[in-house]
């Protein structure tokens, strides 16, 4: 052990938890309380310093209950540590530079029939609900951050002691992203970039939301008389035009011409691509006919060489009054 080793009882040591042993919440609170206590002892007016290594002893019963959640406990603790560090940086220690490469956590089951020395005194047992925490400013030099896998993610698994077989878990790796397991319920997490005072190590800042541009509107068509439009399998009496070119067709038209959209009318009397409309300006449509229509009182059909313009308030009559459509802005 080095000069900066701390072997202490966690806050509340000696006071067993409520019946049922140690909860994960209380485990987190006790480790965090010890972190803050050590931070206060190590930090001066000129330098921010705190432990980055934690060796945690639990009773056999608590260890067995809590071991499956150790990766989540580590994840929450590091986020709490980072929030506290950033708070201190904002209030007078803005020049802090990370003093360790990573956080280190090792969870131990208090040895049955074993012995742990605390402040020169021997401990032979640990009651259910109690926590014993050993802190150090930096992890042991023998501990190294493992390389990332090719995908860039950290690999999380549970390896019991030094057994060569990896015990598989059902943990969703994304839920504990950033936490790397090593043999013997040991976990390490890379230090955050403390120059970034906004994000948390496990909470990737979302990309700025792109402003969704509303589709351009060229005008609206409303059925005043006759069958309605068919849109997404439903009948609608009013349609907002968001493309500059489209055809008006009958209900049975399945043709696609040059990729131009087709707006269908619920009538088999309207022929395929009966009318071609092109938006010259918002609310202004140039009409060309492939079947008989009346546009602004002008009769057009497939033989017509001219076109007609429809403006807001004008009407388009298909056939002999099969459907009457009014243009709206």
Secondary structure, 3 states (H helix, E strand, C coil): CCCCCEEEECCCCCCCCCCCCCCHHHHHHHHHHHHHHHHHHHCCCCCCCCCCEEEEEECHHHHHHHHHHHHHHHHHHHHHHHHHHHHHHHCCCCCCCCCCCEEEEEEEECCCCCCEEECCEEECCCCCCCEEEEEECCCCCCCCCCCCCCCCCCCCCECCCCCCCCECCCCCHHHHCCCEEECCCEEEEECCCCCCCCCECCECCCCCCCCCCCCCCCEEEEEEEECCEEECCEEECEEEECCCEEEEECCCCCCCECCEEEEEECCCCCCCCCEEEEEEECCEEEEEECCCEEECCEEECCCCCCCEEECCCCEEEECCCCEEEEEEC
